[in-house]
């Protein structure tokens, strides 16, 4: 497909990448951009050759927030009818792992989009924040919910009610970020992580992602039951038999995704 606001590529075997490409507005997220991101993600999700996906911006910004020009001309009723957040919810249904590669600003909707991904690889230059309070709003795409689950109530209250930014190191120490890399390696760091994941058995990767996400929705008892059922299911796969045989034979396994 042809896109106006994103670029797609495959930087490594088994890895697909989606770049937000609106540099003049620091990759601000409008409805069209989100729909394009969703379309590309769904295409990668359906492609058996792709096993992990990277979402990124550029050196200055992953995404500096929602497009205020679009937001400022919309009424509450128009927003409810248009339902721009439906694309965000559909992104959560992507089965393959998504890594956000963040350099520079990930603010407002940009921070929320990064948190919607499964992992964040951050440049040491990265800044995360929910500054909506400064324009009379609060986060609207999961900022109050996903951030609280990631870093806890106290830190989230600080971020949401003061609008201050969090450095990459702060975000890592708080548990928001998976890995920090140098400014020069912000994208390659994400590619290396994606290659690690793409080299793993794809069915187990898919079920592992889903089991972790279920922990946010289920009680501990129900979550453990879900985990065990998927553990037992994976025992029936060819990949599990291959993995255990290769371990005993002291060789590298050959995954088939079956």
Secondary structure in CASP SS format (residue, H / E / C, confidence):
PFRMAT SS
TARGET T0000
AUTHOR 0000-0000-0000
METHOD secondary structure of the structure
MODEL  1
X C 1.00
X C 1.00
X C 1.00
X C 1.00
X C 1.00
X E 1.00
X E 1.00
X E 1.00
X E 1.00
X E 1.00
X E 1.00
X E 1.00
X C 1.00
X C 1.00
X E 1.00
X E 1.00
X E 1.00
X E 1.00
X E 1.00
X E 1.00
X C 1.00
X C 1.00
X H 1.00
X H 1.00
X H 1.00
X C 1.00
X C 1.00
X C 1.00
X E 1.00
X C 1.00
X H 1.00
X H 1.00
X H 1.00
X H 1.00
X H 1.00
X H 1.00
X H 1.00
X H 1.00
X H 1.00
X H 1.00
X H 1.00
X H 1.00
X H 1.00
X H 1.00
X H 1.00
X H 1.00
X C 1.00
X C 1.00
X C 1.00
X C 1.00
X C 1.00
X E 1.00
X E 1.00
X E 1.00
X E 1.00
X E 1.00
X C 1.00
X C 1.00
X C 1.00
X C 1.00
X E 1.00
X E 1.00
X E 1.00
X C 1.00
X C 1.00
X E 1.00
X C 1.00
X H 1.00
X H 1.00
X H 1.00
X H 1.00
X H 1.00
X C 1.00
X C 1.00
X C 1.00
X H 1.00
X H 1.00
X H 1.00
X H 1.00
X H 1.00
X H 1.00
X H 1.00
X C 1.00
X C 1.00
X C 1.00
X H 1.00
X H 1.00
X H 1.00
X H 1.00
X H 1.00
X H 1.00
X C 1.00
X C 1.00
X C 1.00
X C 1.00
X C 1.00
X E 1.00
X E 1.00
X E 1.00
X E 1.00
X E 1.00
X E 1.00
X C 1.00
X C 1.00
X E 1.00
X E 1.00
X E 1.00
X C 1.00
X H 1.00
X H 1.00
X H 1.00
X H 1.00
X H 1.00
X H 1.00
X H 1.00
X H 1.00
X C 1.00
X C 1.00
X E 1.00
X E 1.00
X E 1.00
X E 1.00
X E 1.00
X C 1.00
X C 1.00
X C 1.00
X E 1.00
X E 1.00
X E 1.00
X C 1.00
X H 1.00
X H 1.00
X H 1.00
X H 1.00
X H 1.00
X C 1.00
X C 1.00
X C 1.00
X C 1.00
X C 1.00
X C 1.00
X C 1.00
X H 1.00
X H 1.00
X H 1.00
X H 1.00
X H 1.00
X H 1.00
X H 1.00
X H 1.00
X H 1.00
X C 1.00
X H 1.00
X H 1.00
X H 1.00
X H 1.00
X H 1.00
X H 1.00
X H 1.00
X H 1.00
X H 1.00
X H 1.00
X C 1.00
X C 1.00
X E 1.00
X E 1.00
X E 1.00
X H 1.00
X H 1.00
X H 1.00
X H 1.00
X H 1.00
X H 1.00
X H 1.00
X C 1.00
X C 1.00
X C 1.00
X C 1.00
X E 1.00
X E 1.00
X E 1.00
X C 1.00
X H 1.00
X H 1.00
X H 1.00
X H 1.00
X H 1.00
X H 1.00
X H 1.00
X H 1.00
X H 1.00
X H 1.00
X H 1.00
X H 1.00
X H 1.00
X H 1.00
X H 1.00
X H 1.00
X C 1.00
X C 1.00
X C 1.00
X H 1.00
X H 1.00
X H 1.00
X H 1.00
X H 1.00
X H 1.00
X H 1.00
X H 1.00
X H 1.00
X H 1.00
X H 1.00
X H 1.00
X H 1.00
X C 1.00
X C 1.00
X C 1.00
X C 1.00
X C 1.00
X H 1.00
X H 1.00
X H 1.00
X H 1.00
X H 1.00
X H 1.00
X H 1.00
X H 1.00
X H 1.00
X H 1.00
X H 1.00
X H 1.00
X H 1.00
X H 1.00
X H 1.00
X C 1.00
X C 1.00
X C 1.00
X H 1.00
X H 1.00
X H 1.00
X H 1.00
X H 1.00
X H 1.00
X H 1.00
X H 1.00
X H 1.00
X H 1.00
X H 1.00
X C 1.00
X C 1.00
X C 1.00
X C 1.00
X C 1.00
X C 1.00
X C 1.00
X C 1.00
X C 1.00
X C 1.00
END
